[in-house]
Amino acid sequence: MINTTQPLPSISVIVPTLNGEKTLEQFFASLQQQNLQPAEILVADSSSEDRTVAICKENGAKVWSISRHEFDHGGTRTFLAKQAFGDILVFFTQDATLASADALSLLVEPLLEFDTCAGSYGRQLPQPDASWHATFLREFNYPNKSYLKTFVDRERFGLKTIFTSNSFAAYKKEQLFEVGCFKNGLIFGEDTCTVGRILEAGYTIAYVADGAVYHSHNYSPGEEFRRSFDIGVLHSSEKWLLNTFGKAEGIGLKYVKSALARLNKEHRYLLSFDFILRTGMKFLGYKLGRSFQSLPVSLRPVFSMNSNWWRKEKYVIN
């Protein structure tokens, strides 16, 4: 546990927002209950049309308003990171809710305990309304045991070595900027790319199973296709990820085998057909994303979950 009798590094919380009034009040309520409080909360809002900005300001956040055309998964977060004065930067998405009063302190604990640890990410638990598919995905990606990851681990875990999520992640600011913070212009996956650079630089990344948020999505088969398409686009655009850490297919096969075994154990035979459909949609989406440059330009945003990315220039907020 963090020794609160000693001076602690300052912590900046960073949250990009868009029409988040349905979840932000719960997020801020869970943040206010933390036994370790941030020094500041920074928000970049993409021209919300609801009470998002008002809710953020009511909870003490400093808010920058940008157009939706300007938003960039990497560039917007880097912009906020540059404004932050904290030694440790903690990133959330607007739909995450901290699961316990010590979740934030547990997340940053490895950064204080290990000099070589430059980043950490916490466990994501399924929301109460999560589907079977969403619940199993969270269990598969976020086990109940914490561990440290190094660059050498790519030889054992392959692409899983750089798995992370900016829905609940912390970084030492100095080391984050040492590797260039978050790359601008990516379709998404800015967190994965940055963790890859952090590991390449010789630092470690901690997975914190005890520090958790509630965060999950009940995707339809079509949404599974579009998200996997975007993953394929990322891997095609950032070829160094696969060249350095290995292919994605191995992880996918392990996930499918584990899910089918669970479904069989639970006698959910009808749900197995739905899972097989979703798996096929994911596989097709990923393969099309990997070869997106051969697709008609008009189809690319149709296949993508981040459709606006295809219709804009790539902005850096200065």
Buried (B, 14 or more C-beta within 10 A) or exposed (E): EBEEEEEBEBBBBBBBBBBBBEBBBBBBEBBEBBBBEBBBBBBBBBBBEEBBBEBBEEBEBEBBEBEEEBBBBBBBBBBBBEEBEBBBBBBBBBBBBBBBEBBBBBBBBBBBEBEEBBBBBBBBBBBEEBBBBBBBBBBBBBEEEBEBBEBEBBEEBBBBBBBBBBBBBBBBBEBBBBBEBBBBBBBBBBBBBBBBBBBBEEBBBBBBBBBBBBBBBBBEBEBBBBBBBBBBBBBBBBEEBBEBBBEBEEBBEEBBEEBBEBBEEEEBEEBBEBBBEBBEBBBBBBEBBBEBEEBEEEEBBEBBBBEEBBEEEEBEBE
